[in-house]
Structures are given as structure tokens and as C-alpha cells.
Amino acid sequence: MKKTVLGALAGLAMAFTAGTAQAGATLDGVKSRGILTCGVNVGVAGFSLPDSRGIWQGMDADLCRGVAAAVLGDPSKVRFVPLTAVQRFPALQSGEIDVLIRQTTLSMTRDTSLGMRLTAVNLYDGHGFIVKKSANIANLRGLGGATICLSPGTTNEVVTADYFRSNNLTFTPLLIERMADAATALQAGRCDSIGTDATQLAALRSQFQNPGDWVILPERISKEPYGPVVRRDDAEWFDVVRWVVMGLVNAEELGVSSRNLDQMLTSPNPDIRRLLGVDPVLGQALKLDPRWLYNAIKAIGNYGELFERTIGPNTPIGLDRGMNRLWTNGGLMYSWPMR
């Protein structure tokens, strides 16, 4: 199954890369158009899901707004394009979207063979499984012989097959493209579990009719770092997207938030002055307004604010920061120096 998935992805890269090799100038295109086209999930609570007014909410949606604020000075200048896992890479490769911010795992083959570049990690995760509490399954060994709902064309499909094979366990995959449909199938008893990244499982469970009837098993069988993805043919745009993510982390490291942003403009700290554009060197390096990151932080907050507001412990998703704490607090979040 692994060779089949990777082979299909490589085929997509060959089909689309030729048509985009000379594309370039994404930054100029976004500026002249006055709108950022951002690929997101078709609907996962906490990440990208339209609310009752049709407004996209969640971590991924807000990251799209952060990029728009940095580039265009206005977080509302985003056109959201909902994409399934199968649709996401062709949409990026063909130029239908400017950036993909859709719970996409950063991996070597995706970075080297698909005509794309993986920018920076905005969330560390791992593959897990959700089961009905009444099934009394305590660990992954208890899933032997189970029917497991999986999304085709994802790393989750691959790592599940690899895990069960390497542990001499059998399972029956039920491939369903949309996670919302997989959640419906699970609750209807068509599959015994869903295998996907633990954050997605928590998001799905928050939307169940009886969330307390379901448990996410404690084991994680893979590393799943998420991050925005851009086309390989535009190094300038790659830099912009990567440094928006880095900048949000750096802001939290420096204690700069949406609440104290204007006060921090008078800080004597050289790092903060560069970060907020008082010293314009960073904006000049990216061909952006000196206040590019000030605008992003004002729109969506620093990284910690973004996490806590969308998927943190006080949200329906209810996730602890865990690995996504700053490196100074025992986590993995770490920005390169911005100087």
C-alpha cells in the first residue's frame, strides 16, 4: 500500500510540475490580486470549519488570515478553498491555490518529489486511533481484526498498514475520503475505529452526539508534524510563508502578544523592534511592509494565543499544548533567530 500511495503522488507531481515550473512571482500575484487563495480542510473543528454565519474558524483558517495580514495588511483578504486529502496537492501544483494550510504532514518524499516545498512546523502531532469506550479496548493490540476507517492518499493510510503488518496484526481498511463521513461511519458501526492524527480525532470527537462515549487510545505510532505547503518554483513565496509561522512563534518567545502589541512598539529590545517593524530590516528582506508581522500578530495573536483560542484546553477540542509548548517550557516549538 505504501508503494501505491507514493507512486500515485509521484505521478501527480510529474503531471503538474511541468505546468508550474515557470509560475513564480506568487507574492506579486497575491499583491496585484489583493486576495490570498488558501487551501484548507473541507471541515474539521478547531482547524477549518465554517461557523453558522459561514465564516471559516480554526487554527488553519486563522493561519491563512495571518499570511494575508502579513502580505496584504488585511486578514479578511482570503479566499478559502476547501479540499479533501486527495484534492489538496493537485490544487497546489496546478496553481488553484497560493498556499496549502490543511493539516498536512511534512515528510521527505513530499518535500523532494512532488514539486512542493514544506515551510515550517505549526503543529506537532502523531497518528492515533479512536474507539467506543464500551468496546473496552485498552491498547492497539486490541484492534487486531478490526475494521478501521482511513482517509485515502494520506500518511495515515500508510502508517496504519505499516504498523499492523510489522506487529503481525490484521485489519480491514474502509477508505473514506471525507473525515466527516468517516465519523458518521464510525458512529453507525460501519467501522470499529478511525485512524488519523490525534488532533483530528479530538476535533471529530468534539462533534459527536455523545463525545464521552468515545476514547482516543494512548499510543502514537508516527510523527506527524503539520505545516503550510507551497510550490517549489517560488523561493520568495516560500520565505514569506515560512517566516510568518516562525514569526508567530518568535513573538510568543519574546512575550509579544495581540494584547500588548502597541506597548511593545516602544520596547528598547532590538529583537522586538525588528519583529514589529520599528527597525524595518525584516520586512525589507521579504519585500513586505515593515509592519508585516505586527499586522499578523494583531490579526491572530502569537503562536500561543492561536493554539489556545482554537484547539487548547478551554475549547471543545480540549488539547493540552504538549509537544507544542515553547522549547523553554519543555516543548518543541522553536523559532530560528529573526535577525
Buried (B, 14 or more C-beta within 10 A) or exposed (E): EEEEBBEEBEEBBEEBBEEBEEBBBBBEBBBEEEBBBBBBBBBBBBBBBBEEEEEBBBBBBBBBBBBBBBBBBBBEBBEBBBBBBBBBBBBBBBBEBBBBBBBBBBBEEBBEBBBBBBBBBBBBBBBBBBBBEEBEBEEBEBBEEBBBBBBBBBBBBBBBBBBBEEEEBEBEBBEBBBBBBBBBBBBEEBBBBBBBBBBBBBBBBBBBEEEEEBBBBEBBBBBBBBBBBBBBBBEEBBBBBBBBBBBBBBBBBBEBBBEEBEEBBEBEEEBBBBBBBBBBEBBEEBBBBBBBBBBBBBBBBBBBBBBBBBBBEEBEBBBEBEBBBBEEEEBEBEBEEBE
